[in-house]
């Protein structure tokens, strides 16, 4: 029972289409079909019903569960062998939501690669829900997400709370009406219920922060004056540096931008005051899996990077409040 045949079977079961599975495996459809037929002859059962459409038989569904366990065990064996020597090679599959990957992975990778130069890190960018499923299926080793679901077989580490800030340029503030000026510079933070007709530069509907804000606006019966939508954080901040509107962004987005002297000198950043759901950045990994030294090292380095962020972000933001 070659492991390759089991991998072929599992991909076919996931795709439920031999052509797509073969393309994903970079083999011919005939080779895939032949491999699965050999498995079926070996065990004396059919794993798929081919007509009228491809579906798993009861035996096929059982096979999927056991194959996942076998392949996961094989991955753990490879990890354990790689862990016997720092010179050994290995791989680490890290899931991360898009924004957190862009902001924090370069710092984590810089330290990690120097300590574990022979470990190949592969990142998977997806939503927290998708990453959680991949972790439970053993397709990634750990992930960094938002408000990670709790499971009995998973360990979750909370790194930080994601705060929301209102950003705007000094030029915008200079020409703002007195009521806007007062609301934006409130020492207690920007009361989001006072956004009213302020021109808003915001993110597209697929963005998590946009979804959170929309639920708040609906509850408060607020109809924001949206003047620009984008999926890109860098573009949103660049537009806020002009004099046409304000933006609402997570603190971590500001972190990189405000350390640049040209940006820090142009932008105000004021914490938002509103009853919004708390968002936490968290790391999750499976408890029952063998954790090689290089996986533990990644967790420790990630924790240190987020601790450094938490210790320095306040000072960076305060410079943009003067």
N, C-alpha and C positions, 0 to 999 in steps of 0.2 A: 504494500500500500504506500506508494511514493507520496511524499508530502505535496509534490507538485500537482498530482491528480486531485488531492483534497482541496488545494487552493483553486484549481480550475472549477471544481464542483461548487465551491462556495460562491465564487464570482457569478457563475451561471444562476445560482439560486437567488442571488441579490438582484441581478439584472432581469431575470425571468424572460430572457431573450438571448438565444445562442449567438446571434450575429453581434449584438452589442457587447456581450461578454467576451467574445473572441477579439473584438476590436480593443477592448480594455486590457486584454491579456497579451495583445500583439501576436496572436497566433491565428491560424486559419479556423474557420468554423468547422471544417471537417476534422481537424485535430482535436478541437474541443469536444465535439460529439463522440469521437472515437474514445477519448479519455474517459468520458462519463459512462459510456457503454461498458468499458472494461471494469469500472467500479461496480456497475450494476450486476455484471456477470460474476464478479468476485464474491459479492454478498448475496446473490440470488434474489434480488428484489429490484423493482423499478423505482427510481427516485423521482422521475418526472412523468406526468401524463403529457404526451406531445400534442394530442388533438382533443377538442377543436382548437385549444390554445394551450400554451405551456404553463403548467401548474405543478406544484410539488405534491407528491403522494404523501400519505401519513408517514411512510418510511423515509421519504425525502425530508420531511420536516424534522423528524428525529435526527437524521443524519446532519442537518445544518447545525443543530445544537452541539452534537458531539465533535463535529469538525472544528467548530469555533474553539472548543476546549482544547482539542489536540494542537491546533495552530498557536493558540495562546501559550500552551505549555512549551512548545518549541521555541517561541519568542523568549520566554523566561529562561530557557536553557541557554540560548545564545547570549542573553544578558548576563547570566551568571558566569559563563565562561569568559566573557569580555571583562568582567569585574575582577578577574584573578590577577590582572596586570594593568598598570597604567598605560602600557604600550599597546594594549589590545585595542582593536577597533570595535565599534558598536554603533548603534543608532538610537536616537531619541525622537519620539514623535510628540510634538507639542501643539496643542490646540490653543488658539487665542482669538478673541474678538478683534475685529479690524483696527479700531482706534487704539486699543491697548497694545496691539502688536507694533503699530507704527511708532508709538511714543516710547514704550519700555523695552521692546526686544533688542534694539541696537545696544542699549546699555547692558542688558543681561548677557547678550551674546559676546560682547567685548571681553567681559570677565570670564565667562564660561569657556570660551574657546582657548584662552590662555591656560586654563587649568586642565581642560580635557580636549586637547588638540586632535585626537584621533576619533572623536565621536561625531558622527554626522547628525546634525539636527535638521529635522524636517518639520515645517510649520503647516498647520491647517487652519485657515481663517474661516470662521463660520459664526453663527449665533450661539449663545450660551446653550439653548435647548438642543441644537444640533451637535455641539461639542459634547454635551452630557451623554447623548446617545452613543456617540463614537467611543467615549471612554468606557461606558458600560459594556459595549460590544468588544472591547479590547483592541480597537483600531487606532487609538492614541494612548500615550502613557500618562499624560496629565494635561490639564488645560487651565487657562486663565480666562475667567468670564465675569459676568455680572450677576449678583444674587444667585449663586449656584444652588441648585436643588440639593436637598440632603437625602442621602441613602445610607442604609446600615453598613454597606461595604465600602464606603468612600470616606476619605478624610478631606475636610475643607478648611483652608486657612484664609482668614480675612485679612487683606492687606491695607485697604483704605476705603474711606467713604468718598464717593464722587460728588463734589459740590458744584453747583451751577453758578456761573457768573454772568453779569451783564457787561458787555464791552462796547465802548464807543470812543470816538476820537475827540481830541481837545477842540478840533475845529467844529465838530458837531455840537459839542457842549456850548461853545461860544455863541452859536446862533440859535440855541434852543430857547423856547419860550420859558418864562420864569417857573411855571408849574412843572415842566419837564426837568428843568435845572434842579429844582428843589427835590424832586423825587429821585433823580439819578444820584445825587450827592447826599442822600439821607445817611447819616452816620450809622444807622442801624441796618443798612442794606437797602437794596432796591425792592420796594414792595411791588410784586408782580401784578397785583390788581390795578396798579396805576399805569400800566403800559398803554392802555386806551388807544389813542391814534398815533402813538410814536411809530415812525417807520421802522419795520423789523426786517432784518436780514436773517433768514432761517434756513433750516435743512429740509431736504425732501422728505416725503411721507415714509420712506423706508427707514429713516433714521430713528433710533430708539429715543433720543432726547425729544425729537419732534413729536413722537407719539405721547410721551409723558406730558409735554406742554399742552398739546391739544386736549387731553383729558382734563387738565386743569382749567383751560379756557372755557371748555364746554360747561364745566361745573359752575364756573363763576359768571357764565353768560357774557364772556368777553370775546369780541371779534377783532383780533389783532390786525393791524395795517401792514400786511406782508408786501414788501416791495421787491424781494429777491429770494429765490430758493436755489440751493445747491447741495450736492452730496459731499462736497469737499470742504474739509475744515480749514485748510490753508486759504482757499478762495474766500470763505466767509470772513476770516480774520482780515485778509487784505482789503475786502470791501468795507469792513468796519473801520479801517484806518482812514478811509475817506470821510466825507462830512455828510453822508446821505442817510445814515441810519444806525441803529443799535443791533447788537447780536446777543444771543444767549448760548453759552457754550460751557462744556465741562471744564473744571479747573485744570485737568491734565493737558487739555489742548492748549491752554495758555502757557503752561510750564515751559515748553520749548520756545514758543514765540517770544515771550516776555524777557527771556535771557539775551535776546538780540538787542543791542543798544538802540538801533533804529526803530524797532517796534515798541520797545518799552517807553521811549520818549514820546510816542504818539498816542498810545492807547490808555484809557482808563479801564480798570477792571474792578467791578463792585459786586460783592456777593448778593445773590438773589434771596429775598425773604418771601417764602410762600410755603404752603402746606403741600409738599410734593412727596411721592414715595421715595424712601431712602434707597440709594443705589450703592452697593458695595462691590469693589473689585476683589475677587477671590480666586484662589488656586485650589484645584481638586485633583486627587489621585486615588487609585484603588488601594484598599487596605490589604486584600488577600494576595496581591501580586508581589513577587520578589522585587525588591527595590535595589538595583545595583548602585554602586557608589556614584556613578555618573548621573543617575537620576536624582539621588539625594543631594548631590552637588548643585544641580540645577535649582532645586527647591530652595536651598540655602542661599544661593546667589540671588534668586528672584526676591526672596524675602529681604535681603540686604539692600537691593536696588530700590524696592518700594519704601523701605525705612528711610533711606537717604532722601528720596523724593518727599516723604512726609515731613522731614526735618528742614528741608530747604524751600519747599514751595511757598510757605507763608511769607518768607522774606522777599521772594521774587514777586509775589502778588502785591505785597504792600508797596513796593516801589512804583507800581502802576496805579496807586490810589492817591498819590500826592500831586 
